[in-house]
Amino acid sequence: MTGLLVVGDVVTDVVARHRNPPTPATDTAAEIRTLPGGAGANAACWAVRSGCEDVRLLGRTGDDAADWHARALRRAGVRPLLVTDPHAATATVIALVDASAERTFLTDSGAALRLSPADWSPGLLEGVAHLHLSGYLFFAAPSRETARCALRDARRAGIPVSVDPASAGFLAELGADRFLAATEGADVLFPNADEARLLTGLAEPAAAAAVLSRSFPLVAVTLGAAGALVAEAGAVTARVPAPEVRPVDSTGAGDAFTGAFLAARLAGADAVEAAEAGCRAGAEAVTVVGGRPPYDDR
């Protein structure tokens, strides 16, 4: 088995790149694009980009954009397993990207966090070698229960599970203890530095990574342009640099790291090699607008 199943969010991204800070009560010039996104969906697409040939995505959308998202996923090589919600619109994120390529999100979770246990079946794990859960699912009761069901069934089937905490803002609202309790049993954790700090109370990323690796067998903490840390069994085992690039938009860089890391692991790479692949993908991701890999029409 080599399949990767991602359970997570499918989002319509409205990316607004502005050189000058927004000015209240008047216009601020910006370049604006509407693109398919979502942490789970992005990671799935980057996994395909990184060589994984069997990638599936379970997520929930509204009927306003379900077909558009399904087409975008298929074009990227991902098999969409999308549930259409008749009562909620597709999740939408407005990403404000400043001149330094840093992004600020305004998020309407819409249908994404309404993924329910009824949408899940252990049969979805057939042919799957790894299950990845987007952390956004843990920030609402219905989707959190769904994620827990998926994690439980994967563990019973002997399938490793990874989790990306996804959002420092939402994580702070939920609370570290609740998140850690809900993700208990996962094998791999992909926090960024801010999320690692929130989960441990430790400001130093290396210290936070080491502590988290006592609860999760493998932890990879992303550090943006500084690369990533790998920690196992209570200790940092590697510091991986990121390639130097000129950033355009940091949206989806962590998702790219996750997708490439998982693709490398499924291909037999060790943790350090996987982190190196993740850093290469993250560096590529910040050179394009939006959270998905660049698409070659050829």
Contacts in CASP RR format, 6 or more apart in sequence:
PFRMAT RR
TARGET T0000
AUTHOR 0000-0000-0000
METHOD contacts of the structure
MODEL  1
MTGLLVVGDVVTDVVARHRNPPTPATDTAAEIRTLPGGAGANAACWAVRS
GCEDVRLLGRTGDDAADWHARALRRAGVRPLLVTDPHAATATVIALVDAS
AERTFLTDSGAALRLSPADWSPGLLEGVAHLHLSGYLFFAAPSRETARCA
LRDARRAGIPVSVDPASAGFLAELGADRFLAATEGADVLFPNADEARLLT
GLAEPAAAAAVLSRSFPLVAVTLGAAGALVAEAGAVTARVPAPEVRPVDS
TGAGDAFTGAFLAARLAGADAVEAAEAGCRAGAEAVTVVGGRPPYDDR
1 127 0 8 1.000
1 128 0 8 1.000
1 129 0 8 1.000
2 52 0 8 1.000
2 53 0 8 1.000
2 54 0 8 1.000
2 129 0 8 1.000
2 266 0 8 1.000
3 52 0 8 1.000
3 54 0 8 1.000
3 55 0 8 1.000
3 56 0 8 1.000
3 127 0 8 1.000
3 128 0 8 1.000
3 129 0 8 1.000
3 130 0 8 1.000
3 266 0 8 1.000
4 44 0 8 1.000
4 47 0 8 1.000
4 52 0 8 1.000
4 54 0 8 1.000
4 55 0 8 1.000
4 56 0 8 1.000
4 128 0 8 1.000
4 129 0 8 1.000
4 130 0 8 1.000
4 132 0 8 1.000
4 262 0 8 1.000
4 263 0 8 1.000
4 266 0 8 1.000
5 56 0 8 1.000
5 57 0 8 1.000
5 58 0 8 1.000
5 124 0 8 1.000
5 125 0 8 1.000
5 128 0 8 1.000
5 130 0 8 1.000
5 131 0 8 1.000
5 132 0 8 1.000
6 40 0 8 1.000
6 41 0 8 1.000
6 43 0 8 1.000
6 44 0 8 1.000
6 47 0 8 1.000
6 55 0 8 1.000
6 56 0 8 1.000
6 57 0 8 1.000
6 58 0 8 1.000
6 132 0 8 1.000
6 133 0 8 1.000
6 134 0 8 1.000
7 57 0 8 1.000
7 58 0 8 1.000
7 59 0 8 1.000
7 115 0 8 1.000
7 120 0 8 1.000
7 131 0 8 1.000
7 132 0 8 1.000
7 133 0 8 1.000
7 134 0 8 1.000
7 137 0 8 1.000
7 146 0 8 1.000
7 147 0 8 1.000
7 150 0 8 1.000
8 38 0 8 1.000
8 39 0 8 1.000
8 40 0 8 1.000
8 41 0 8 1.000
8 57 0 8 1.000
8 58 0 8 1.000
8 59 0 8 1.000
8 112 0 8 1.000
8 115 0 8 1.000
8 133 0 8 1.000
8 134 0 8 1.000
8 135 0 8 1.000
8 136 0 8 1.000
8 137 0 8 1.000
9 38 0 8 1.000
9 39 0 8 1.000
9 40 0 8 1.000
9 41 0 8 1.000
9 59 0 8 1.000
9 91 0 8 1.000
9 109 0 8 1.000
9 112 0 8 1.000
9 113 0 8 1.000
9 134 0 8 1.000
9 136 0 8 1.000
9 137 0 8 1.000
10 36 0 8 1.000
10 37 0 8 1.000
10 38 0 8 1.000
10 40 0 8 1.000
10 41 0 8 1.000
10 57 0 8 1.000
10 59 0 8 1.000
10 60 0 8 1.000
10 61 0 8 1.000
10 69 0 8 1.000
10 73 0 8 1.000
10 82 0 8 1.000
10 90 0 8 1.000
10 91 0 8 1.000
10 112 0 8 1.000
11 36 0 8 1.000
11 37 0 8 1.000
11 38 0 8 1.000
11 39 0 8 1.000
11 41 0 8 1.000
11 90 0 8 1.000
11 91 0 8 1.000
11 92 0 8 1.000
11 93 0 8 1.000
11 112 0 8 1.000
12 34 0 8 1.000
12 35 0 8 1.000
12 36 0 8 1.000
12 37 0 8 1.000
12 65 0 8 1.000
12 69 0 8 1.000
12 90 0 8 1.000
12 91 0 8 1.000
12 92 0 8 1.000
12 93 0 8 1.000
13 34 0 8 1.000
13 35 0 8 1.000
13 36 0 8 1.000
13 37 0 8 1.000
13 38 0 8 1.000
13 92 0 8 1.000
13 93 0 8 1.000
13 95 0 8 1.000
13 251 0 8 1.000
13 290 0 8 1.000
13 291 0 8 1.000
14 32 0 8 1.000
14 33 0 8 1.000
14 34 0 8 1.000
14 92 0 8 1.000
14 93 0 8 1.000
14 94 0 8 1.000
14 95 0 8 1.000
15 32 0 8 1.000
15 33 0 8 1.000
15 34 0 8 1.000
15 35 0 8 1.000
15 95 0 8 1.000
15 97 0 8 1.000
15 249 0 8 1.000
15 251 0 8 1.000
15 289 0 8 1.000
15 290 0 8 1.000
16 30 0 8 1.000
16 31 0 8 1.000
16 32 0 8 1.000
16 94 0 8 1.000
16 95 0 8 1.000
16 96 0 8 1.000
16 97 0 8 1.000
17 30 0 8 1.000
17 31 0 8 1.000
17 32 0 8 1.000
17 97 0 8 1.000
17 248 0 8 1.000
17 249 0 8 1.000
17 289 0 8 1.000
18 28 0 8 1.000
18 29 0 8 1.000
18 30 0 8 1.000
18 31 0 8 1.000
18 96 0 8 1.000
18 97 0 8 1.000
18 98 0 8 1.000
18 99 0 8 1.000
19 29 0 8 1.000
19 98 0 8 1.000
19 99 0 8 1.000
20 28 0 8 1.000
20 29 0 8 1.000
20 99 0 8 1.000
21 28 0 8 1.000
21 98 0 8 1.000
22 28 0 8 1.000
22 96 0 8 1.000
31 289 0 8 1.000
33 289 0 8 1.000
33 290 0 8 1.000
35 289 0 8 1.000
35 290 0 8 1.000
35 291 0 8 1.000
35 292 0 8 1.000
36 68 0 8 1.000
36 69 0 8 1.000
36 72 0 8 1.000
36 73 0 8 1.000
36 292 0 8 1.000
37 93 0 8 1.000
37 290 0 8 1.000
37 291 0 8 1.000
37 292 0 8 1.000
38 91 0 8 1.000
38 93 0 8 1.000
38 112 0 8 1.000
38 134 0 8 1.000
38 136 0 8 1.000
38 255 0 8 1.000
38 291 0 8 1.000
39 134 0 8 1.000
39 135 0 8 1.000
39 136 0 8 1.000
39 164 0 8 1.000
39 166 0 8 1.000
39 252 0 8 1.000
39 255 0 8 1.000
40 57 0 8 1.000
40 132 0 8 1.000
40 134 0 8 1.000
40 136 0 8 1.000
40 164 0 8 1.000
40 255 0 8 1.000
41 57 0 8 1.000
41 59 0 8 1.000
41 69 0 8 1.000
41 73 0 8 1.000
41 78 0 8 1.000
41 292 0 8 1.000
42 252 0 8 1.000
42 255 0 8 1.000
42 256 0 8 1.000
42 291 0 8 1.000
42 292 0 8 1.000
43 132 0 8 1.000
43 134 0 8 1.000
43 164 0 8 1.000
43 255 0 8 1.000
43 256 0 8 1.000
43 258 0 8 1.000
43 259 0 8 1.000
43 262 0 8 1.000
44 55 0 8 1.000
44 56 0 8 1.000
44 57 0 8 1.000
44 73 0 8 1.000
44 76 0 8 1.000
44 78 0 8 1.000
44 259 0 8 1.000
45 55 0 8 1.000
45 73 0 8 1.000
45 76 0 8 1.000
45 77 0 8 1.000
45 78 0 8 1.000
45 292 0 8 1.000
45 293 0 8 1.000
46 255 0 8 1.000
46 256 0 8 1.000
46 258 0 8 1.000
46 259 0 8 1.000
46 260 0 8 1.000
46 263 0 8 1.000
46 281 0 8 1.000
46 285 0 8 1.000
46 292 0 8 1.000
46 293 0 8 1.000
47 55 0 8 1.000
47 259 0 8 1.000
47 260 0 8 1.000
47 262 0 8 1.000
47 263 0 8 1.000
48 55 0 8 1.000
48 76 0 8 1.000
48 77 0 8 1.000
48 78 0 8 1.000
48 263 0 8 1.000
48 293 0 8 1.000
49 76 0 8 1.000
49 260 0 8 1.000
49 281 0 8 1.000
49 293 0 8 1.000
50 259 0 8 1.000
50 260 0 8 1.000
50 263 0 8 1.000
50 264 0 8 1.000
50 277 0 8 1.000
50 278 0 8 1.000
50 281 0 8 1.000
51 263 0 8 1.000
51 267 0 8 1.000
52 259 0 8 1.000
52 262 0 8 1.000
52 263 0 8 1.000
52 266 0 8 1.000
52 267 0 8 1.000
54 79 0 8 1.000
54 127 0 8 1.000
55 77 0 8 1.000
55 78 0 8 1.000
55 79 0 8 1.000
56 78 0 8 1.000
56 79 0 8 1.000
56 80 0 8 1.000
56 81 0 8 1.000
56 124 0 8 1.000
56 128 0 8 1.000
57 73 0 8 1.000
57 78 0 8 1.000
57 79 0 8 1.000
57 80 0 8 1.000
57 81 0 8 1.000
57 82 0 8 1.000
58 81 0 8 1.000
58 82 0 8 1.000
58 83 0 8 1.000
58 115 0 8 1.000
58 119 0 8 1.000
58 120 0 8 1.000
58 124 0 8 1.000
59 81 0 8 1.000
59 82 0 8 1.000
59 83 0 8 1.000
59 112 0 8 1.000
59 115 0 8 1.000
59 119 0 8 1.000
60 82 0 8 1.000
60 83 0 8 1.000
60 84 0 8 1.000
60 85 0 8 1.000
60 111 0 8 1.000
60 112 0 8 1.000
60 114 0 8 1.000
60 115 0 8 1.000
60 119 0 8 1.000
61 69 0 8 1.000
61 82 0 8 1.000
61 83 0 8 1.000
61 84 0 8 1.000
61 85 0 8 1.000
61 90 0 8 1.000
61 91 0 8 1.000
61 111 0 8 1.000
61 112 0 8 1.000
62 84 0 8 1.000
62 85 0 8 1.000
62 86 0 8 1.000
62 88 0 8 1.000
62 89 0 8 1.000
62 90 0 8 1.000
62 110 0 8 1.000
62 111 0 8 1.000
63 84 0 8 1.000
63 85 0 8 1.000
63 86 0 8 1.000
64 89 0 8 1.000
64 90 0 8 1.000
65 89 0 8 1.000
65 90 0 8 1.000
66 82 0 8 1.000
66 84 0 8 1.000
66 90 0 8 1.000
69 80 0 8 1.000
69 82 0 8 1.000
69 90 0 8 1.000
70 80 0 8 1.000
70 82 0 8 1.000
72 292 0 8 1.000
73 79 0 8 1.000
73 80 0 8 1.000
73 82 0 8 1.000
74 80 0 8 1.000
75 295 0 8 1.000
76 292 0 8 1.000
76 293 0 8 1.000
76 295 0 8 1.000
81 124 0 8 1.000
83 115 0 8 1.000
83 119 0 8 1.000
85 111 0 8 1.000
85 114 0 8 1.000
87 114 0 8 1.000
88 110 0 8 1.000
88 111 0 8 1.000
88 114 0 8 1.000
89 108 0 8 1.000
89 110 0 8 1.000
89 111 0 8 1.000
90 110 0 8 1.000
90 111 0 8 1.000
90 112 0 8 1.000
91 107 0 8 1.000
91 108 0 8 1.000
91 109 0 8 1.000
91 110 0 8 1.000
91 111 0 8 1.000
91 112 0 8 1.000
91 113 0 8 1.000
92 107 0 8 1.000
92 108 0 8 1.000
92 110 0 8 1.000
93 105 0 8 1.000
93 106 0 8 1.000
93 107 0 8 1.000
93 108 0 8 1.000
94 105 0 8 1.000
94 106 0 8 1.000
95 103 0 8 1.000
95 104 0 8 1.000
95 105 0 8 1.000
95 249 0 8 1.000
95 251 0 8 1.000
95 290 0 8 1.000
96 103 0 8 1.000
96 104 0 8 1.000
96 105 0 8 1.000
96 106 0 8 1.000
97 103 0 8 1.000
97 249 0 8 1.000
97 250 0 8 1.000
97 251 0 8 1.000
98 104 0 8 1.000
100 247 0 8 1.000
101 247 0 8 1.000
101 248 0 8 1.000
101 249 0 8 1.000
101 250 0 8 1.000
101 286 0 8 1.000
102 250 0 8 1.000
103 249 0 8 1.000
103 250 0 8 1.000
103 251 0 8 1.000
105 167 0 8 1.000
107 167 0 8 1.000
109 136 0 8 1.000
109 139 0 8 1.000
109 140 0 8 1.000
112 136 0 8 1.000
112 143 0 8 1.000
113 136 0 8 1.000
113 137 0 8 1.000
113 139 0 8 1.000
113 140 0 8 1.000
113 142 0 8 1.000
113 143 0 8 1.000
114 140 0 8 1.000
114 142 0 8 1.000
114 143 0 8 1.000
115 137 0 8 1.000
115 142 0 8 1.000
115 143 0 8 1.000
115 146 0 8 1.000
116 142 0 8 1.000
116 143 0 8 1.000
116 145 0 8 1.000
116 146 0 8 1.000
117 142 0 8 1.000
117 145 0 8 1.000
117 146 0 8 1.000
117 149 0 8 1.000
119 146 0 8 1.000
120 146 0 8 1.000
120 149 0 8 1.000
120 150 0 8 1.000
120 153 0 8 1.000
122 153 0 8 1.000
122 157 0 8 1.000
124 150 0 8 1.000
125 131 0 8 1.000
125 153 0 8 1.000
125 154 0 8 1.000
125 157 0 8 1.000
125 159 0 8 1.000
128 154 0 8 1.000
128 159 0 8 1.000
129 159 0 8 1.000
129 266 0 8 1.000
130 159 0 8 1.000
130 160 0 8 1.000
130 161 0 8 1.000
130 162 0 8 1.000
130 262 0 8 1.000
130 265 0 8 1.000
130 266 0 8 1.000
131 150 0 8 1.000
131 151 0 8 1.000
131 154 0 8 1.000
131 159 0 8 1.000
131 160 0 8 1.000
131 161 0 8 1.000
131 162 0 8 1.000
132 161 0 8 1.000
132 162 0 8 1.000
132 163 0 8 1.000
132 164 0 8 1.000
132 258 0 8 1.000
132 259 0 8 1.000
132 262 0 8 1.000
133 147 0 8 1.000
133 150 0 8 1.000
133 151 0 8 1.000
133 161 0 8 1.000
133 162 0 8 1.000
133 163 0 8 1.000
133 164 0 8 1.000
133 183 0 8 1.000
133 186 0 8 1.000
134 164 0 8 1.000
134 166 0 8 1.000
135 147 0 8 1.000
135 163 0 8 1.000
135 164 0 8 1.000
135 165 0 8 1.000
135 166 0 8 1.000
135 167 0 8 1.000
136 143 0 8 1.000
136 166 0 8 1.000
136 167 0 8 1.000
136 170 0 8 1.000
137 143 0 8 1.000
137 144 0 8 1.000
137 146 0 8 1.000
137 147 0 8 1.000
138 144 0 8 1.000
138 147 0 8 1.000
138 163 0 8 1.000
138 174 0 8 1.000
138 179 0 8 1.000
138 182 0 8 1.000
138 183 0 8 1.000
139 166 0 8 1.000
139 167 0 8 1.000
139 170 0 8 1.000
139 171 0 8 1.000
139 173 0 8 1.000
139 174 0 8 1.000
144 182 0 8 1.000
147 182 0 8 1.000
148 182 0 8 1.000
150 161 0 8 1.000
151 161 0 8 1.000
151 183 0 8 1.000
151 185 0 8 1.000
151 186 0 8 1.000
154 160 0 8 1.000
154 161 0 8 1.000
155 161 0 8 1.000
155 185 0 8 1.000
160 187 0 8 1.000
160 188 0 8 1.000
161 185 0 8 1.000
161 186 0 8 1.000
161 187 0 8 1.000
161 188 0 8 1.000
162 186 0 8 1.000
162 187 0 8 1.000
162 188 0 8 1.000
162 189 0 8 1.000
162 190 0 8 1.000
162 258 0 8 1.000
162 262 0 8 1.000
163 183 0 8 1.000
163 186 0 8 1.000
163 188 0 8 1.000
163 189 0 8 1.000
163 190 0 8 1.000
164 189 0 8 1.000
164 190 0 8 1.000
164 191 0 8 1.000
164 254 0 8 1.000
164 255 0 8 1.000
164 258 0 8 1.000
165 171 0 8 1.000
165 179 0 8 1.000
165 189 0 8 1.000
165 190 0 8 1.000
165 191 0 8 1.000
165 192 0 8 1.000
165 195 0 8 1.000
165 199 0 8 1.000
166 195 0 8 1.000
167 195 0 8 1.000
168 192 0 8 1.000
168 194 0 8 1.000
168 195 0 8 1.000
168 198 0 8 1.000
171 179 0 8 1.000
171 195 0 8 1.000
171 198 0 8 1.000
171 199 0 8 1.000
172 198 0 8 1.000
175 198 0 8 1.000
176 198 0 8 1.000
176 199 0 8 1.000
176 200 0 8 1.000
176 201 0 8 1.000
179 199 0 8 1.000
180 199 0 8 1.000
180 215 0 8 1.000
183 189 0 8 1.000
183 216 0 8 1.000
184 215 0 8 1.000
185 216 0 8 1.000
186 216 0 8 1.000
187 216 0 8 1.000
187 217 0 8 1.000
187 218 0 8 1.000
188 216 0 8 1.000
188 217 0 8 1.000
188 218 0 8 1.000
188 219 0 8 1.000
188 220 0 8 1.000
189 212 0 8 1.000
189 216 0 8 1.000
189 218 0 8 1.000
189 219 0 8 1.000
189 220 0 8 1.000
190 219 0 8 1.000
190 220 0 8 1.000
190 222 0 8 1.000
190 254 0 8 1.000
190 257 0 8 1.000
190 258 0 8 1.000
190 261 0 8 1.000
191 199 0 8 1.000
191 208 0 8 1.000
191 212 0 8 1.000
191 219 0 8 1.000
191 221 0 8 1.000
191 222 0 8 1.000
192 221 0 8 1.000
192 222 0 8 1.000
192 223 0 8 1.000
192 224 0 8 1.000
192 254 0 8 1.000
193 205 0 8 1.000
193 208 0 8 1.000
193 221 0 8 1.000
193 222 0 8 1.000
193 223 0 8 1.000
193 224 0 8 1.000
196 202 0 8 1.000
196 205 0 8 1.000
196 208 0 8 1.000
196 209 0 8 1.000
196 212 0 8 1.000
196 219 0 8 1.000
196 221 0 8 1.000
197 203 0 8 1.000
197 205 0 8 1.000
197 208 0 8 1.000
199 208 0 8 1.000
199 212 0 8 1.000
200 207 0 8 1.000
200 208 0 8 1.000
200 211 0 8 1.000
200 212 0 8 1.000
201 208 0 8 1.000
202 208 0 8 1.000
202 211 0 8 1.000
205 221 0 8 1.000
205 223 0 8 1.000
205 229 0 8 1.000
206 229 0 8 1.000
206 231 0 8 1.000
206 236 0 8 1.000
206 239 0 8 1.000
208 221 0 8 1.000
209 219 0 8 1.000
209 221 0 8 1.000
209 229 0 8 1.000
209 230 0 8 1.000
209 231 0 8 1.000
209 236 0 8 1.000
210 231 0 8 1.000
210 234 0 8 1.000
210 235 0 8 1.000
210 236 0 8 1.000
211 234 0 8 1.000
212 219 0 8 1.000
212 221 0 8 1.000
212 231 0 8 1.000
213 219 0 8 1.000
213 231 0 8 1.000
213 232 0 8 1.000
213 233 0 8 1.000
213 234 0 8 1.000
213 235 0 8 1.000
214 233 0 8 1.000
214 234 0 8 1.000
217 232 0 8 1.000
217 233 0 8 1.000
218 230 0 8 1.000
218 231 0 8 1.000
218 232 0 8 1.000
218 271 0 8 1.000
219 229 0 8 1.000
219 230 0 8 1.000
219 231 0 8 1.000
219 232 0 8 1.000
220 228 0 8 1.000
220 229 0 8 1.000
220 230 0 8 1.000
220 231 0 8 1.000
220 257 0 8 1.000
220 261 0 8 1.000
220 271 0 8 1.000
220 274 0 8 1.000
220 275 0 8 1.000
221 228 0 8 1.000
221 229 0 8 1.000
221 231 0 8 1.000
222 228 0 8 1.000
222 253 0 8 1.000
222 254 0 8 1.000
222 257 0 8 1.000
223 229 0 8 1.000
223 242 0 8 1.000
224 242 0 8 1.000
224 250 0 8 1.000
224 253 0 8 1.000
225 242 0 8 1.000
225 244 0 8 1.000
225 247 0 8 1.000
226 241 0 8 1.000
226 242 0 8 1.000
227 239 0 8 1.000
227 240 0 8 1.000
227 241 0 8 1.000
227 242 0 8 1.000
227 279 0 8 1.000
228 239 0 8 1.000
228 240 0 8 1.000
228 242 0 8 1.000
228 257 0 8 1.000
228 275 0 8 1.000
228 278 0 8 1.000
228 279 0 8 1.000
229 236 0 8 1.000
229 238 0 8 1.000
229 239 0 8 1.000
229 240 0 8 1.000
230 236 0 8 1.000
230 237 0 8 1.000
230 238 0 8 1.000
230 239 0 8 1.000
230 240 0 8 1.000
230 271 0 8 1.000
230 272 0 8 1.000
230 275 0 8 1.000
231 237 0 8 1.000
232 271 0 8 1.000
237 271 0 8 1.000
237 272 0 8 1.000
238 271 0 8 1.000
238 272 0 8 1.000
238 275 0 8 1.000
240 272 0 8 1.000
240 275 0 8 1.000
240 276 0 8 1.000
240 279 0 8 1.000
241 279 0 8 1.000
242 279 0 8 1.000
242 282 0 8 1.000
242 283 0 8 1.000
243 279 0 8 1.000
243 280 0 8 1.000
243 283 0 8 1.000
244 283 0 8 1.000
245 283 0 8 1.000
245 284 0 8 1.000
245 286 0 8 1.000
245 287 0 8 1.000
246 287 0 8 1.000
247 286 0 8 1.000
247 287 0 8 1.000
248 286 0 8 1.000
248 287 0 8 1.000
248 288 0 8 1.000
248 289 0 8 1.000
249 286 0 8 1.000
249 288 0 8 1.000
249 289 0 8 1.000
249 290 0 8 1.000
249 291 0 8 1.000
250 286 0 8 1.000
251 289 0 8 1.000
251 290 0 8 1.000
251 291 0 8 1.000
252 282 0 8 1.000
252 285 0 8 1.000
252 290 0 8 1.000
252 291 0 8 1.000
253 282 0 8 1.000
253 285 0 8 1.000
253 286 0 8 1.000
253 291 0 8 1.000
254 282 0 8 1.000
254 285 0 8 1.000
255 285 0 8 1.000
255 291 0 8 1.000
256 278 0 8 1.000
256 281 0 8 1.000
256 282 0 8 1.000
256 284 0 8 1.000
256 285 0 8 1.000
256 291 0 8 1.000
256 293 0 8 1.000
257 278 0 8 1.000
257 279 0 8 1.000
257 281 0 8 1.000
257 282 0 8 1.000
258 278 0 8 1.000
259 278 0 8 1.000
259 281 0 8 1.000
260 274 0 8 1.000
260 277 0 8 1.000
260 278 0 8 1.000
260 280 0 8 1.000
260 281 0 8 1.000
260 282 0 8 1.000
261 274 0 8 1.000
261 275 0 8 1.000
261 277 0 8 1.000
261 278 0 8 1.000
262 274 0 8 1.000
263 277 0 8 1.000
264 273 0 8 1.000
264 274 0 8 1.000
264 277 0 8 1.000
264 278 0 8 1.000
265 271 0 8 1.000
265 274 0 8 1.000
269 277 0 8 1.000
284 293 0 8 1.000
284 294 0 8 1.000
285 291 0 8 1.000
285 293 0 8 1.000
288 294 0 8 1.000
END
